[in-house]
Amino acid sequence: MSNRFDAEDIRKLRECNSLKHSKMSHKEILDDIRQGAESFMSEFSRCVADKQAVYDARKKK
């Protein structure tokens, strides 16, 4: 993965997931996607909270 997370990175992720999912049942694929989404949303929420804290600190000044 690059630091920019560009179209090439997305292509690599899709290719990796396609290979991984080709050996899984439909239920396993859905469980894998849900688990990945939960991990992403947790990280995303933490990032948003950090940004909000910075915004709030600037607003108080």
Helices and strands as residue ranges (DSSP letters): H 7-21, H 26-60
